[in-house]
């Protein structure tokens, strides 16, 4: 997909586990003809968060490995979501790791990028997530789908085998699983939007979850009677991850 060239350089924050790594990444992005301005670089969680708050980059490239440890980048993603959720982030990884990729998306990443790819591919990733799209490899996407399709489900019951939800509440959950909004659920169930919200709050309380995404995760993992095809599963997966916009799967 062709991307229009920006009138002004795109501001980018880069990170790596070492200062030398940061310098090499910065040099690669600024000396290869990309319309890019690296406004900050960090090797630690603190330096990355401070740089984002000070420089407000258009895109942040967060290394999984930082000075604090081998998966410190995941915590940075979570904190960046609270600090400035409008800045799209991509997690930089040394090798494929489906579990980490899923967790990265759950924590707000808009892309997962492997360092084995080229600088030109990295710049394409930057352009894609800056436009509101999702960067995920076909391999990672298949791994994520497999993770859900192979889950062993458990019923909506407590330790005594008693049903946790009423029939009406189960109906609401199934409508949520179809990807319907509260307004669409209200129209389908012939109730008010306010009533839908009240149902959802009661469902959250009974199941011990706190959000729509957690409810979807709970249902995929625990409801044996709910069967979805591949297309529906993909939609549910993206709902779980909170991804907005089209998905871009590099070849």
Secondary structure, DSSP 4 states (H G I P E B T S, - for coil): ---PPPSSPEEEEEE-SSHHHHHHHHHHHHSSS-SEEEEEEESSHHHHHHHHHHH--SEEEEESSBTTBTTHHHHHHHHHHHHHTTSEEEEEESS--HHHHHHHHHTT-SEEEETTS-HHHHHHHHHHHHTT-EE--HHHHHHHHHHHHTPPP--SB-TTS-BSS-HHHHHHHHHHHTT--HHHHHHHHTS-HHHHHHHHHHHHHHHT--SHHHHHHHHHHH-TT----HHHHHHHHHHHHT--S-EE---
